[in-house]
Amino acid sequence: VQLQASGGGSVQAGGSLRLSCTTSGRPFSRTTVGWFRQAPGKEREFVAISNWNREPYYTDSVKGRFALSRDSGVSTAYLQMNSLKPEDTALYYCAVWRRGDVTSTRSYDNWGQGTQVTVSS
């Protein structure tokens, strides 16, 4: 399975971005995609996860602002980010969940290359 994240950019606080994670090499319907982010000097942290048969799950800091969606026709998962804050600035990654704790990086593999999100105040 290969994943490619895109859609990052620079926005002012309160702005919006939509990240895309395009997958290949595995039926998309069987792929659970998670999103993580890593700010400079910090550990990679869980953001959200979507699954074809479960409700999306978000970390508390993004609930009500971020929303997940999927388009099976193009094998792509999306992370819509609204009301962005400077503390959302990070390199955002998507990855395939395999098993275990959905908030742990150890439960994922096939990490995409990351896309930079920068939010200015």
C-alpha positions in Angstrom: 0.0 0.0 0.0 1.3 3.5 -0.9 -0.1 6.7 0.5 0.5 10.2 -0.6 -0.6 13.2 1.4 -1.1 16.6 -0.2 -3.0 19.9 0.2 -0.9 21.6 2.9 -0.1 25.3 2.7 0.1 28.5 4.7 -3.0 30.2 6.0 -4.0 32.8 8.6 -5.7 31.9 11.8 -9.3 31.1 11.2 -8.7 29.9 7.7 -9.3 26.5 6.2 -7.4 23.8 4.3 -8.3 20.4 3.0 -5.7 17.6 3.1 -5.9 14.7 0.8 -4.4 11.2 1.2 -4.4 9.1 -1.9 -3.9 5.4 -1.6 -2.9 2.7 -4.0 -2.1 -1.0 -3.9 -4.9 -2.1 -1.7 -8.7 -2.0 -2.0 -9.7 1.4 -0.5 -12.8 -0.1 1.1 -10.5 -2.2 3.3 -8.2 0.6 4.2 -8.5 2.5 7.5 -6.6 5.8 7.2 -5.4 7.7 10.2 -4.0 11.2 10.3 -1.1 12.4 12.5 0.9 15.6 12.8 4.3 16.6 14.1 5.3 20.0 15.1 9.0 21.0 15.3 10.6 19.6 18.4 7.5 17.6 19.3 6.5 14.0 19.0 4.1 12.9 16.3 0.6 13.0 17.6 -2.7 11.5 16.6 -5.3 13.7 14.9 -8.1 11.6 13.4 -9.1 8.3 11.9 -11.8 7.2 9.5 -13.0 3.8 8.6 -15.6 2.7 6.2 -17.8 1.2 8.8 -17.2 3.3 11.9 -17.7 6.8 13.1 -14.7 9.0 12.6 -12.7 9.6 15.8 -10.9 12.9 16.5 -8.4 14.0 19.1 -10.1 16.5 21.4 -8.1 19.6 20.2 -9.6 19.3 16.7 -13.2 18.2 17.4 -15.7 20.5 15.9 -13.1 22.0 13.6 -11.7 19.1 11.5 -13.8 16.7 9.5 -12.9 13.4 7.8 -14.4 12.2 4.5 -13.6 9.5 1.9 -14.1 9.2 -1.8 -13.9 5.5 -2.8 -14.0 6.4 -6.5 -10.6 8.0 -6.3 -9.3 6.0 -3.3 -8.7 9.2 -1.3 -9.3 10.2 2.3 -9.7 13.8 3.2 -9.1 15.9 6.2 -11.1 19.2 6.1 -9.5 21.6 8.6 -11.5 24.7 9.5 -11.0 27.5 12.1 -7.3 26.8 12.0 -5.1 28.0 14.8 -1.4 28.6 15.0 -1.0 25.6 17.2 -2.3 23.4 14.3 1.0 24.2 12.5 2.7 20.9 11.8 3.7 18.4 9.2 0.7 16.3 8.6 0.9 12.6 7.8 -1.6 9.9 6.8 -1.0 6.2 7.4 -2.8 2.9 7.3 -4.0 1.6 10.6 -3.2 -2.1 11.1 -4.2 -3.0 14.7 -4.2 -1.8 18.2 -4.5 1.6 19.8 -5.6 4.1 17.0 -3.8 6.9 18.7 -0.4 5.2 18.7 2.0 5.5 15.8 3.0 1.9 16.4 -0.4 0.8 15.2 0.2 2.2 11.7 2.4 1.6 8.7 2.7 2.7 5.1 3.2 6.3 6.1 2.8 9.0 3.5 5.5 11.6 3.1 3.7 14.4 5.0 2.4 17.7 3.9 3.2 21.0 5.7 0.5 23.1 7.3 1.5 26.6 8.6 -1.0 28.8 10.4 0.0 32.4 11.1 -1.6 34.6 13.8 
